[in-house]
Every structure is written in C-alpha cells, then in structure tokens.
C-alpha cells in the first residue's frame, strides 16, 4: 500500500465513523423521537377516524364518497399507506425535515460545538456533506415510519388483499406492497430540495430555533403561494408543486411525467441551495 493510500484509508474510515456518529446523535435526541412519534400517530388517527365514520355506513366506505385513497381504505387497508403519506406530505413531513435541517449547522453553532467539529480532520465541505446526508437519512426514515405505521394500522382495522388502481385495474397485494414502497421512496425524494433549503438557512445564523422557524416559515409561504391562481406561471417551479405526483404510481400503467418533473425539480433545488450552503459555510467566520 502506498503512502497516499494509507493516508486516504483512515480518512475514509473517519468519514464513515463521523457519519455514523451524526446519525446516532440525531436519532437519539428526544426532539427527533418526538417528531417521529407524531408522524407515526397520524396514520393511527386517520385509521381510527375512518373506522368510526364507516361504522354506521355513512362514511367514505359506506357510500358517502371521499377523496381518492380515503374512499378505498375500508375495502383495503393498504390504501391507508397512500392516504397517510398524502396527509403528512403537505405539512407534517416537511415541517419535521425543516426542524432537523434547520438545526444541522445552526444548532452546533448555538451549542458551541461547531468550532470543535471543524478542528477534527473533517474540513468544512466534508462536515456539510455529512450533515446533509444525515438530514436525507431522516427524510427516508420519517417517510418509512409513516408508511409502516399506516400498514400496521390498516392491517389491524381493515381487510387486506388485491387492490384497484386509480385507473380501475386490479393488481395483486404483493404488487400493491411494491408500489407502496415506491411511493414511500418517491415521497422521501420529494423532500430532498426542502432538506437543502433548510441546510442553507442553517448556515446563515447561529440560532437553531431561528433557522428552524425560518425554514418552516418558508415552507408555509410556498404552500400558500402555490394556491394563488394568479401565480400559476411560476408555481411549477415551487419545490412543493409536484409533491402529490406520487399518486401517479397507483395508475396502470404508471404515469411518469409529473414524477420525473418532481425529481428533476428536487435535484435542481438540492444543487442550488446545496451550493449556496457550501459557499456560505466555507467562507463563514466560525466563532463558536
């Protein structure tokens, strides 16, 4: 082994160790556990509400109609997964991501630990990438928590079996599970741009609370602007505009256009705000 390889190997091992430590630190915090607990509770509440409403035959499953997915829950508990993700994606999931991303850098600065992290052989770029990887990991875990909770509740309260797609065709339960997994991954990918935006905001301040509040505030603002008809010309460029395109995965055949647009838009936001976060963080005067 050459000297360069010997030096590079410990650095790689240190990077993986640093990432593992960041993941452990993030996921054992009470705040993170509380956020995951709230997300897990949403499918439970939705499932119980649907069960109560349909008990007298007047609810979504009893002829009363309802939004797509919700009206199908009583026929197949797997639809609770799709409903729960649709219910949490507009606000609950991105809010949780905003809290974690906003605190990533600003929280360290506020606690006085950021300077000590930079003394370690990480470098600012590697530290920023590790923080972003941790936030992306939370995106995936949070989405899977919602999906798994919904699947468990759906199996307990409603029957399972073959399901009918939005297009009206029948698919097997196994294929339905596969599509549920694809939908969960699509939802997690939809939060990539939000994560980069939150990380950028986190580099602008030394206050974790301010960064979290600003990120969540931007989320709410964009959501409001996306509902104003007069702004239809720019709405396709909002990071949340194509979030609900995951429903197209329940068509037969799958309609990919909006899904691809969403993934492309998330990649664009990740590149723009990731670069902005890097430019800010690498030139930032770290005093704490």
C-alpha positions in Angstrom: 0.0 0.0 0.0 1.4 3.4 -1.0 1.7 6.3 1.5 -1.2 8.1 -0.3 -3.4 5.1 0.0 -2.5 4.7 3.7 -3.5 8.3 4.4 -6.7 8.1 2.3 -7.9 4.9 4.1 -8.0 6.4 7.6 -9.7 9.5 6.2 -12.4 7.3 4.6 -12.9 5.3 7.8 -13.0 8.6 9.8 -15.7 9.9 7.5 -17.9 6.8 7.9 -17.3 7.0 11.6 -18.3 10.6 11.7 -21.4 9.9 9.7 -22.4 7.1 12.0 -21.9 9.3 15.0 -24.0 12.1 13.4 -26.8 9.6 12.7 -26.7 8.2 16.2 -26.7 11.7 17.7 -29.6 12.8 15.6 -31.8 9.8 16.0 -31.4 9.5 19.8 -32.4 13.1 20.5 -35.8 13.4 22.2 -36.8 16.0 19.7 -36.2 13.6 16.8 -38.0 10.8 18.6 -41.0 13.2 19.3 -41.2 14.1 15.6 -41.2 10.5 14.5 -43.8 9.7 17.2 -46.1 12.5 15.8 -45.6 11.2 12.3 -46.4 7.6 13.4 -49.5 8.8 15.2 -51.0 10.4 12.0 -51.9 7.1 10.3 -53.3 5.8 13.6 -55.6 8.8 13.9 -56.7 8.6 10.3 -57.3 4.9 10.5 -59.4 5.2 13.7 -61.4 8.1 12.2 -62.2 6.2 9.1 -63.2 3.1 11.1 -65.5 5.2 13.3 -67.0 7.1 10.4 -67.7 3.9 8.4 -69.2 2.1 11.4 -72.6 3.4 10.7 -72.3 3.2 6.9 -72.3 6.9 6.4 -68.6 7.4 5.9 -66.2 7.1 3.0 -66.7 3.3 2.7 -70.5 3.5 3.2 -71.4 5.4 0.1 -70.5 8.8 1.3 -67.7 9.2 -1.1 -64.5 11.0 -0.3 -61.1 11.9 -1.7 -59.1 9.4 -3.7 -57.5 6.7 -1.5 -59.7 7.6 1.6 -62.8 6.1 0.0 -60.9 2.8 -0.6 -59.4 2.3 2.9 -62.4 0.3 4.2 -62.1 -2.1 1.3 -58.3 -2.5 1.6 -56.1 -1.4 4.5 -53.2 -0.9 2.2 -54.8 2.3 1.0 -54.2 3.8 4.4 -50.5 3.9 3.5 -51.2 6.1 0.5 -53.7 8.2 2.5 -51.3 8.8 5.4 -48.5 9.8 3.1 -50.8 12.2 1.2 -51.9 13.6 4.6 -48.4 14.1 6.0 -46.6 15.3 2.9 -48.0 18.8 2.6 -47.0 19.9 6.1 -46.1 17.3 8.8 -43.2 15.6 6.9 -41.6 18.8 5.5 -42.0 20.5 8.9 -40.1 17.7 10.5 -37.4 17.9 7.8 -37.3 21.7 8.3 -36.6 21.2 12.0 -33.8 18.7 11.5 -32.2 20.6 8.6 -32.5 24.0 10.2 -30.7 22.8 13.3 -28.0 20.9 11.5 -25.4 23.7 11.5 -27.0 26.5 13.5 -27.7 24.1 16.4 -24.0 23.2 16.6 -23.0 26.9 16.5 -25.6 27.7 19.2 -24.3 24.9 21.4 -20.7 26.0 20.9 -19.6 22.7 19.3 -19.2 23.8 15.7 -15.7 25.1 16.2 -14.6 21.8 17.8 -16.1 19.8 14.9 -14.0 21.9 12.5 -10.9 21.2 14.5 -11.3 17.5 13.7 -10.0 16.2 10.4 -13.3 16.7 8.6 -13.0 20.0 6.8 -16.0 22.3 6.2 -17.0 20.6 3.0 -17.0 17.1 4.5 -18.8 18.3 7.6 -21.5 19.9 5.4 -22.0 16.8 3.3 -22.2 14.7 6.4 -24.9 16.9 7.8 -26.8 16.8 4.6 -26.5 13.0 4.4 -27.9 12.9 8.0 -30.9 15.1 7.0 -31.6 12.9 3.9 -31.4 9.8 6.1 -34.1 11.4 8.4 -36.2 12.1 5.3 -36.2 8.4 4.4 -36.7 7.2 8.0 -39.5 9.6 8.6 -41.3 8.6 5.4 -40.9 4.9 6.2 -42.2 5.5 9.8 -45.4 6.9 8.3 -45.7 4.1 5.8 -45.0 1.2 8.3 -47.4 2.7 10.9 -50.1 3.1 8.3 -49.6 -0.5 7.0 -49.8 -1.9 10.6 -52.9 0.1 11.4 -54.5 -0.8 8.0 -53.9 -4.5 8.6 -55.4 -4.3 12.1 -58.5 -2.3 11.3 -59.3 -3.2 7.6 -59.1 -6.2 5.3 -56.1 -6.7 3.0 -55.9 -8.2 -0.4 -55.9 -7.4 -4.1 -56.5 -3.7 -4.8 -57.9 -1.5 -7.5 -55.6 1.2 -9.0 -56.7 4.7 -9.9 -57.1 3.5 -13.5 -59.6 0.9 -12.4 -57.4 -2.2 -13.0 -56.8 -4.9 -10.3 -53.3 -5.7 -9.0 -52.2 -8.3 -6.5 -51.5 -7.5 -2.9 -47.8 -8.2 -3.4 -47.6 -5.7 -6.3 -49.6 -3.2 -4.2 -46.9 -3.6 -1.4 -44.2 -2.9 -4.0 -46.0 0.2 -5.2 -46.4 1.3 -1.6 -42.6 1.1 -1.2 -42.1 3.0 -4.4 -44.5 5.7 -3.2 -42.6 6.0 0.1 -39.3 6.4 -1.7 -40.9 9.0 -4.1 -42.2 10.9 -1.1 -38.7 10.8 0.6 -37.1 12.0 -2.7 -39.7 14.9 -2.8 -38.1 16.2 0.4 -34.6 16.5 -0.9 -35.0 20.1 -2.1 -36.6 21.1 1.2 -33.6 19.5 3.1 -31.1 21.5 1.1 -33.1 24.7 1.6 -33.1 24.1 5.4 -29.4 23.3 5.4 -28.7 26.6 3.6 -30.8 28.6 6.1 -28.9 26.8 8.9 -25.6 28.2 7.7 -27.0 31.8 7.9 -27.5 32.0 11.6 -26.1 30.8 14.9 -29.6 30.2 16.4 -31.0 26.8 15.8 -34.5 28.0 16.7 -34.3 30.9 14.2 -33.1 28.5 11.5 -35.9 26.0 12.2 -38.6 28.7 12.3 -37.4 30.3 9.1 -37.3 27.0 7.2 -40.8 26.1 8.4 -42.0 29.7 7.6 -40.6 29.4 4.1 -42.5 26.1 3.7 -45.8 27.6 4.7 -45.2 30.7 2.5 -44.5 28.5 -0.6 -47.6 26.4 0.2 -49.8 29.4 0.3 -48.3 30.9 -2.9 -48.8 27.6 -4.6 -52.6 28.0 -4.1 -52.9 31.5 -5.6 -54.3 31.2 -9.2 -52.6 34.5 -10.3 -49.2 32.9 -9.7 -49.8 29.9 -12.0 -46.9 30.9 -14.3 -44.3 30.4 -11.5 -46.0 27.7 -9.4 -44.4 24.8 -11.4 -41.0 26.0 -10.0 -42.0 25.8 -6.3 -40.4 22.8 -4.6 -43.7 21.6 -3.3 -45.7 21.9 -6.6 -45.3 18.3 -7.7 -45.2 16.7 -4.3 -48.5 14.8 -4.7 -47.4 13.4 -8.1 -46.6 10.1 -6.2 -50.3 9.2 -6.7 -49.4 8.5 -10.4 -47.6 5.4 -9.1 -51.1 4.0 -8.4 -52.1 4.2 -12.1 -51.8 1.3 -14.5 -49.7 1.9 -16.4 -47.8 4.3 -14.2 -47.9 8.0 -15.4 -44.3 9.2 -15.1 -44.3 12.8 -16.4 -45.1 14.6 -13.2 -42.9 12.2 -11.2 -39.9 12.9 -13.4 -40.6 16.7 -13.2 -40.8 16.4 -9.4 -37.5 14.5 -9.1 -35.8 17.0 -11.5 -37.1 19.9 -9.6 -35.8 18.4 -6.3 -32.4 17.8 -7.8 -32.3 21.4 -9.0 -33.2 22.8 -5.5 -30.6 20.5 -4.0 -27.9 21.7 -6.4 -28.7 25.4 -6.0 -29.2 25.5 -2.2 -26.6 22.9 -1.6 -24.1 25.1 -3.5 -25.3 28.2 -1.6 -24.9 26.4 1.7 -21.4 25.3 0.7 -20.4 28.8 -0.4 -21.7 30.3 2.8 -20.3 27.7 5.2 -16.8 27.6 3.7 -16.4 31.3 4.0 -18.2 31.7 7.3 -16.4 33.1 10.3 -17.0 30.4 13.0 -16.6 31.9 16.4 -18.4 29.2 18.4 
